[in-house]
Amino acid sequence: MPLTDNDIHSVLKTLIDPNTRKDFVSTKSVKNLKFDGENVSLDIVLSYPAKSQLDSIRSMVEDKLKSVPGIGKVSVNVSYKIVSHGVQKGVKLVPGIKNIIAVASGKGGVGKSTTAVNLALALAAEGAKVGILDADIYGPSQPMMLGIHGRPESQDGKTLEPMMGHGIQAMSIGFMIDPDTPMVWRGPMVTQALEQLLNDTNWKDIDYLVVDMPPGTGDVQLTLAQRVPVTGAVIVTTPQDIALIDARKGLKMFEKVGIPIMGVVENMSLHICSKCGHEERIFGRGGGEKMCKDYDVEFLGALPLDIQIREETDSGKPTVVAAPDSRIAEIYRQIARRVAVKIGESAVDHTSKFPNIVIQNT
């Protein structure tokens, strides 16, 4: 008896994508299933960037299908497609940007900017077109972390061209001011500057814009929540109780304004002595995971307190590009894939397909 679509789908239902943690049928990744006698061909289209995963997924699917009696030659093509996903009600998407990820913390000093830049670079390493917006007007750090010098240009006198660093587009108030100049601005000026940096930058076909938020839950955070189309937020904390208190406040703020929490990243979770290898949890144990259980959000991953991360970021070459084969870089890529998967599972934005109604006097 010849094989049917249902036979193949039944087989594929037993295969779990290690990134989505779901089977390829339930995620609607199986496309263009075709039969030619005993030969089978199909496409697996992922909703998240997975450049490093394509070969392993292809092999996994092909090996499984080849083991089925009655199947001859198997041809599997694995690719990914990133689309725009839903944002807060009443907020329109920014031209040139499909999805915006806010990286936030309730407290300063927990490694939020380092996490944001490595997350952006990890998404780019997986094949996405990525930008980063430095929303910390008072303390911009992305120019230094990305090793970018100079000022942005304007080709039309109205919009700014994004700066480039390690293959990602970047914009920061730090590109426009002297590093030693303090930003002595009140709240309204800061929120206006943030909106201009976002809307007056000529972003070029970005799949994910990572926004490095300032710490706290003040004017900038509220402006972002109310006027910027955020697809989801990532909360960065340390295991320390004092950091977790403020991280919980940040998480609740995003929930109140209808922005989904993609998950929590725990920084500085473990210190390994570079001399003797002794492991010590300087800031406590399990705080980030407990927070995730309390609020039913995903624990995205834990990063060690490591001099390598600090030195590489300070030098303008964050870990993901400075040591791409390192264990730390792989943790950042795992976190990036999970964030992209969570976005891929959220509602698709269809507003761009709606027709514009124009009323004219005839």
Number of C-alpha atoms within 10 A of each C-alpha: 4 9 15 12 10 9 11 17 15 12 14 18 14 13 17 16 16 10 15 19 12 14 16 21 19 11 17 12 16 17 13 10 15 14 16 9 12 13 15 20 16 19 17 22 19 22 21 28 26 26 16 12 16 18 13 11 21 17 13 15 23 19 12 14 21 16 10 12 9 13 17 15 13 17 16 18 16 21 20 17 13 20 17 22 22 22 24 19 11 9 14 15 23 14 13 14 21 21 26 28 26 27 26 29 32 26 23 16 12 21 19 27 27 20 25 26 29 26 27 27 31 27 31 24 23 18 16 23 23 27 31 29 27 27 30 21 22 15 14 22 21 28 22 17 21 22 16 16 13 10 17 17 12 13 9 8 7 9 17 21 19 24 23 18 20 15 13 22 21 26 27 26 23 22 19 11 12 9 13 6 9 11 13 9 11 9 11 12 11 20 20 13 17 23 17 13 20 21 15 14 22 20 23 15 13 20 24 24 26 27 28 27 24 24 22 17 21 13 14 24 21 15 16 19 22 17 14 21 24 27 27 26 24 27 25 30 33 30 25 21 15 12 21 22 14 19 27 19 16 24 26 16 18 24 14 10 13 17 23 21 24 24 22 28 27 27 23 21 25 21 18 15 13 10 6 7 9 9 11 14 16 13 19 15 16 15 18 31 19 14 21 17 11 10 12 11 16 20 20 24 19 24 20 16 21 16 13 15 23 15 13 17 24 16 13 19 21 26 26 28 17 16 16 16 11 11 13 19 23 16 18 27 25 18 24 26 23 22 25 25 20 20 26 21 14 15 12 13 16 11 12 10 7 7 7 7 6 5 6 5 3 3
